[in-house]
């Protein structure tokens, strides 16, 4: 696959990456051995971009990736994150203090079994710490050779601009898909002005855009979707109707709905690299094949018109998690 550039600092990755949060059981039970085999299969298929975080499985996700890539390090670009903490088993605390940044980095390096982290993100912006202080500490990691490139996750436009003044930011990771398009008015133009790549997570709307989903109450309490407002009640019904256009277009193109949703994202620009997550090789192969699907201008416009933000029912997070999203 032809590589895509994230930022202007030299980072190049496969057009479709792999989000590894699901390996930690966020979306149902995961089998470690199958997860390792899936990562190996991804590498063989040309994926070189793997995304994790120190919060996924409280570090176990990083350890799983270490198992998978230890003899394939030269073929794996590893991105991980820090600063999104758990209290009492629940997310809800951020930590961007400069003294914590190197501690978190060293712990991730150890769990990943690598000498350098390719792309290091602040997972959530800490509202109590100036972003200049946090990114300044991250920049020192680059100077020390512990990190190659810097990124931010779920950061607002002004935060991104201020951070980029301190040290070049190569990528912003945030939710973006046909399901969640609030970046389009302000954020995407800013990223292109500054030369920052976009890494959309949940590019399939946590599975909703595939059509192969159930109502929130049908998922176990440990599954993220159990508490997802868009999976609940009337929201679920409205969203299934809105997403039907993706399934219809997939049928006409002899593709899957997931492939159409990913192809739409890939058509949004060469600086966009979605990271769909999957624990199974079958879906992995579908995701990789999306890079070869060509949507014409009319098809892209049709999808744009069918799923504007006002057509999607419910917020993308519950109130507590939305409070962690930086909107500055």
Secondary structure as UniProt FT lines:
FT   STRAND          3..6
FT   TURN            7..10
FT   STRAND          11..14
FT   STRAND          18..19
FT   HELIX           21..24
FT   TURN            25..27
FT   HELIX           32..45
FT   STRAND          49..51
FT   TURN            54..55
FT   HELIX           56..59
FT   HELIX           60..69
FT   TURN            70..71
FT   HELIX           73..75
FT   STRAND          77..82
FT   STRAND          84..87
FT   TURN            88..89
FT   STRAND          90..94
FT   HELIX           98..112
FT   STRAND          117..122
FT   TURN            127..128
FT   HELIX           131..143
FT   TURN            144..145
FT   STRAND          147..153
FT   HELIX           157..166
FT   STRAND          171..175
FT   TURN            178..179
FT   TURN            182..186
FT   HELIX           187..194
FT   STRAND          197..201
FT   TURN            203..207
FT   HELIX           208..210
FT   HELIX           216..218
FT   TURN            221..222
FT   HELIX           224..227
FT   HELIX           229..231
FT   HELIX           233..252
FT   TURN            253..254
FT   HELIX           257..266
FT   TURN            267..268
FT   TURN            270..271
FT   HELIX           281..289
FT   HELIX           290..292
FT   HELIX           297..306
FT   HELIX           309..311
FT   HELIX           319..322
FT   TURN            323..324
//
